[in-house]
Structures are given as C-alpha cells and as structure tokens.
Amino acid sequence: MKQDVKSKIATHQAGLRPATRPVELVGMDEEELVSLCGQMGEPPYRGRQIFSWLYAHGVSEFSQMTNIPKGFRAKLGEAARLEALELDRESKSADGTEKYVWRLRDGARVESVRIPMRNVNGVMRWSLCISTQVGCAMGCAFCLTAKMGFIRQLTAGEIVGQFLAARRLLARGERFHNVVFMGMGEPLDNFGATVKAVRILTHPRANGVSAKRLTVSTVGIVSRLRDFVSAVPGVGLAVSLHAADDETRGKLVPVNRKWNLRALIDECRELPVGERRRITFEYVMLRGVNDSKRDAKELSKLLEGLKCKVNLMPWNPFPGTPFERPGDERVEEFRRILLAAGLVATTRTAKGVDILAACGQLADSSRLDGPGGLKQLNPL
Ligand code: SF4
C-alpha cells in the first residue's frame, strides 16, 4: 500500500528528534512540502514554491523566499528550519581539491569533497563527492572511513544538505558538473535516504544535477542493486570490485563473504541499466595484493562480455596502514592488459591526497583515536 504523505513526513522526521522540534524542510520532496503547506492552510502551489526555494535557489533563510507572504514565512519560521548542517572545517589541497567537514545537529561530522576537473578543452568543472552515512559498517580493509565503524545513517536532508551547502561555496556562475555518492558510507546500506536524495537532486525543478551526471558507488550489496537501478533509472552505478578472485576480495571487502564475485557479477549482467549506460567497476590497486598481471587477466575474464568500464584507482595512502601504492608503470601495465582484452579501462588521477580528501581517506579524525583507531589496522 502506498505510504500516505503524512506518514512519509513523520518518517522523514523520525530518528533524529522528538515531535515537538521543528520540521526539517531540507530533505522533503515536493509532495511532502505540498502536504505540509496544506496542513498549514496554504494552497498546493505554495509547497512547489518552497521546493524551488530550497533546492533550485538553495536559500538559507526564510526571508529569502520573497514570493511567500510574510505572514506565512513567519509561521513557517516557527514550525520549521532550513539548514541541516554547518561548516565545521575546510581544507584545500595543492591541486585545488577542497574538503569540507560538516557538523550535523547531533554533533556528528561528515565530509564532502569538491574536486576540480578540466575537460578536454581546458574548461574547469567541479565534481562533488558526498557522504551517505556517518562512518560505515562495511569494513573494507583499505578504507579510513571503515576504521570509524558505523555511527549512524544520514537523513535525505543531510545528504542533499551537503550538496546545497557546498554549492553556496562555489563562485558566482559556477556549478557542480558531476555529483558522486562516494564519500563516507555505503549508499545502498542507507537505501531509502539515498534514493530520496538522488530523486531530489535530479528533480528537473531542483536545478541540481542531471541523472546522467550523478553516480552512486556501492561495495556490492547484491540484494539492493536491482531495486536501486529501478528506483532511480538513468543514474550511474559504480561497483567496488577491487579483486578478481574471492579469496583476495573477501579479505579486502568483507561483504564478499555474503555475496561472492559470481553472485555480484551475475547480478550486474542482468541489471536494467539502460542501453547507453555502462556499469563502472572500481578497482583500488594495492601493491603486491591485487596488482599482478595474473590479477589483470582474471579481471578481464570475469568481466568478459559485460558492458562496463573499469576505473583503476592506485591506492591513496593514510597513516598507520600496511598497504602500499603500486608504481605508475605497474598500473599502466595492468590497464594495458584490460584494454587488450577489449575492456574500457581508465586510471583515476588522485586528487586531494595531501589533505586526506581522496578516495578511501575520509573519516572523522576525532573518532579514530583509541580502540579501533588508526594504530589498529589489520594487515592482510
Ligand atoms: S570503501 Fe566505502 S563501503 Fe568500504 S568501508 Fe569505505 S566507505 Fe564503507
């Protein structure tokens, strides 16, 4: 049975605060905003106006909603609130990458990364990498976020809020060309909030980002892949592979013990990703662990006939870890083997390594001291 809007709003508000606290507007979809306005005696179009103010204009104050009558703005200001997070810290890499640490209402912190990219014509474009959880339960061996453990899910408002807050920090006329859900957390382990956030960000009236420019990365929660692709068609899917045999992948990505490579790849072959879409397989390269010629050949065999792209990511180091990054030559040799097998393969240029903003380097450092902290990483 379709969940009614009232209970959806209740669900949206649940988890973070008791009913007496103000309604969080960021994270509500258009239907919910229309319903909320109806409950407050306003016509449906008022909800659509607020949707536009929240997401297309990204206002941070009710006074900026200039086509909403002053009286209703005041009422709204008493019953609801806008900003779901505030900037706690920012750091800038020598390569122009910026990392933002956001403080959430309960004091938890998550990170987003703004990455500069030049296109073939040399035009600067920005990508934004956002988080979906505080910490992560997946325990990938090479990832700093994993060392935090799982703290809590982010709400859709906190996921969308990272985009809105980061967009406000762009210079006039700039926008985010791409958005990737590759920050802290496993998006499909926070399925409902992730899907809702994607729908809001790609809504035609939200002025966020087009579906084809938004990519969600998963470690391979096989039971959720089909539902996800159906829920947000056209959105890019990146699957973290990181090894071509179960023994190695089981050590790097513990979820492989639940869904092994065969289960994952068989499901990927069947996914309705659309004619023009390729699944991206992410492959973090670790010296002496998964970077041999044999690994490259096994990977080619595993992905044979699958419409996909392999994105090689030489590992980005962080303190206290047993892993090492392979040399450029080894990475290129690995890539050449994939290309010779007919696969599309690219190597990701690491950005923001010096400020711990690159892939696998995001974490709330205050949570990394003590038991389970950086000094307690387990070598393979
Ligand atoms: S790599 Fe992604 S899924 Fe794995 S522990 Fe890190 S954040 Fe979680």
Residues whose N, C-alpha, C, O or C-beta is under 5 A from the ligand:
A	BS01	SF4	C136 M138 G139 C140 C143 T145 A146 G183 M184 G185 E186 V219
